[in-house]
Amino acid sequence: MTRFLVVLSDVRPVDTSTRDERARPERRRQVVGASSREAADRIAGAFMALGMVRAGRQRVKVIAVGRGRGHRPHHS
């Protein structure tokens, strides 16, 4: 089973350096786990209604994590 994380983070100000989320990740405001994509989408929808997200100061990301047994990746 794939789990999902819904992440609410601050939008970083634009600068001239390259964007590297591993070296300088955006500040996370909230992280919520969900056991299905549908649940993650509902949570993300609620976050997207927040004023800071609508104003472009925060963003919402849905990330798939923790694939369970029986899942085989698709190769192209």
C-alpha positions in Angstrom: 0.0 0.0 0.0 1.3 3.4 -0.9 1.0 6.1 1.8 0.9 9.8 1.1 2.2 12.9 2.8 0.5 16.3 2.3 3.0 19.0 3.0 2.2 22.7 3.5 5.4 24.8 3.1 6.5 28.4 2.8 7.4 29.6 -0.7 11.0 30.7 -0.7 11.8 34.2 -2.1 13.2 34.2 -5.6 17.0 34.4 -5.6 19.7 33.9 -8.3 21.0 30.6 -6.9 19.8 27.3 -8.3 16.9 25.7 -6.4 18.0 22.6 -4.5 15.4 21.1 -2.2 17.9 18.7 -0.7 20.4 21.3 0.3 17.9 24.1 1.2 14.4 22.8 1.6 11.4 25.1 2.0 10.3 25.5 5.6 7.4 23.1 6.3 4.4 24.4 8.2 2.4 21.3 8.4 2.8 17.6 7.4 -0.1 15.2 7.4 -0.1 11.5 6.5 -2.9 9.9 4.5 -3.5 6.2 3.7 -5.1 6.8 0.3 -4.7 9.3 -2.6 -8.4 10.3 -2.2 -7.8 11.2 1.5 -4.6 13.1 0.6 -6.4 15.1 -2.1 -9.1 16.1 0.4 -6.5 17.3 2.8 -4.6 19.1 0.1 -7.9 20.8 -1.0 -8.5 22.1 2.5 -4.9 23.5 2.6 -5.4 25.1 -0.8 -8.3 27.1 0.6 -6.0 28.8 3.2 -5.3 32.5 2.6 -1.5 32.2 2.6 -1.7 29.5 -0.1 -4.2 31.5 -2.2 -1.9 34.5 -1.9 1.1 32.5 -3.2 3.1 32.6 0.1 2.7 28.9 0.9 2.3 25.8 -1.3 0.8 22.4 -1.0 2.5 19.2 -2.1 1.2 15.6 -2.2 4.0 13.1 -2.0 3.7 9.3 -2.4 5.8 7.4 0.1 6.2 3.8 1.5 5.1 1.5 -1.3 4.2 -1.8 0.2 4.8 -5.4 -1.0 3.5 -6.5 -4.3 4.2 -3.1 -5.9 6.5 -3.3 -8.9 7.8 -0.1 -10.5 7.0 0.5 -14.1 10.0 0.7 -16.4 9.9 2.5 -19.7 
